[in-house]
Amino acid sequence: MDKGNFYAVNNYFATSLIYHKVAICGHCGTDLQKVKAKKNYCRQVFDIPPLKVEVTEHRVEVKQCCVCGKETVAECEIPASVQYGEGVTSMAIYLNQYQLLPFERVSETMSDLFNCPISAEVIQQSNELAYERLEHTAENKIKTSVIKSQVMHNDETGIRCEGKTKWIHTYSTTEHTYYAIDDKRGKEAMERINILPQFKGISVHDRWASYDQYHCEHALCNAHLSRDLKLVHEEYDKPWAATMRTLLFKAYELSQQENLSVEAFTTIEKQYDKIVDEGINKESLFPTLCVVGTKKRGRKTKSESLKLLECFRNRKKEIMRFLHNKDVPFDNNLAERDLRMIKLKQKISGCFRTRKGAEIFCRIRSYISTMKKQGGHVWNAIQLTMKTPSLQLIPV
């Protein structure tokens, strides 16, 4: 068994090539050492070599001038006598912000894998450095790209921060993700984030009323509506809801086909109108009164079925927009998938103790999510961010 030289295997680098040679015939015992091999079988073992932290020592020369007597120190980009390099800080960010490990587990992982137990302060400083560098190289460009997009997905989710419930809003496209945290869920927050006030395309969202106050075009999430229809059918025994739900999925199947005829659109819309009209005709014409104590008083309430019917009657264009525009999806799953990372972070690492920590998370995750959508390599992207703060990593 002989070892050969180094060689490349796909995108990996093999450290050795081992030859297993035939010395004698396994059948009759003939000496085969001088016989040329008929062929070779290749069997590869992929493994990870021992991981070690590499220390680079910079020796900064100091010279004293023989004329003026003053000392001159050589230029060196390393400010401290001892510090962690870009690889260590990038790994800390990768584990904490992308793999969502809490500080303690990041330190433990670094200690176990590299014998380099970094402190929580180092992890926080690394996150803050990435946060500062991404403001101009990534965040502003992502925000601008989202505002200029033709179709944007909107959603929000609650999260614990500073001991209170705050809201993380997502503004998502197929190539960009922008997260922002705010104390409020509704219009006040949307105004401060300042994406929807400038947006002129189509906003895909659920029936949260704050979105409707902006003068862009709207498309409602039919996954939400489908769940509402299922509830009304099962809880209130309304057959129209089941029929409408079936029609929505039929319309979705049609939207996936190429070159749909005008007749197909017309048929779907006539069935839609018929279901709504029949449902409203069967609803009670006299809404019940709110009952407080023994007296009936307060505003008249509408049934859940009637409120949903009115939504389908008044917002037909927004509900069926996906059928007429191929760029508009059937649902708002893109934004929901982006927000899933926020809930996963809360499940693994817990809540945010400070507002600054939440803002750091939102900016770095916006960058990571955008890079993944654009086919980028997360680890390489984080390394480049820590290495060259002025590098333009996000295509517009």
Secondary structure as GFF3:
##gff-version 3
##sequence-region A 1 396
A	DSSP	beta_strand	2	3	.	.	.	ID=ss1
A	DSSP	beta_strand	7	9	.	.	.	ID=ss2
A	DSSP	beta_strand	12	14	.	.	.	ID=ss3
A	DSSP	beta_strand	18	19	.	.	.	ID=ss4
A	DSSP	beta_strand	62	64	.	.	.	ID=ss5
A	DSSP	beta_strand	71	73	.	.	.	ID=ss6
A	DSSP	alpha_helix	86	93	.	.	.	ID=ss7
A	DSSP	pi_helix	94	98	.	.	.	ID=ss8
A	DSSP	alpha_helix	103	114	.	.	.	ID=ss9
A	DSSP	alpha_helix	120	134	.	.	.	ID=ss10
A	DSSP	pi_helix	135	139	.	.	.	ID=ss11
A	DSSP	alpha_helix	140	148	.	.	.	ID=ss12
A	DSSP	beta_strand	151	161	.	.	.	ID=ss13
A	DSSP	beta_strand	164	172	.	.	.	ID=ss14
A	DSSP	beta_strand	177	182	.	.	.	ID=ss15
A	DSSP	alpha_helix	187	193	.	.	.	ID=ss16
A	DSSP	three_ten_helix	196	198	.	.	.	ID=ss17
A	DSSP	beta_strand	202	205	.	.	.	ID=ss18
A	DSSP	three_ten_helix	209	213	.	.	.	ID=ss19
A	DSSP	beta_strand	217	220	.	.	.	ID=ss20
A	DSSP	alpha_helix	222	236	.	.	.	ID=ss21
A	DSSP	alpha_helix	239	255	.	.	.	ID=ss22
A	DSSP	alpha_helix	262	282	.	.	.	ID=ss23
A	DSSP	beta_strand	288	292	.	.	.	ID=ss24
A	DSSP	beta_strand	295	301	.	.	.	ID=ss25
A	DSSP	alpha_helix	304	314	.	.	.	ID=ss26
A	DSSP	alpha_helix	316	319	.	.	.	ID=ss27
A	DSSP	alpha_helix	321	324	.	.	.	ID=ss28
A	DSSP	alpha_helix	333	349	.	.	.	ID=ss29
A	DSSP	alpha_helix	355	373	.	.	.	ID=ss30
A	DSSP	alpha_helix	378	387	.	.	.	ID=ss31
###
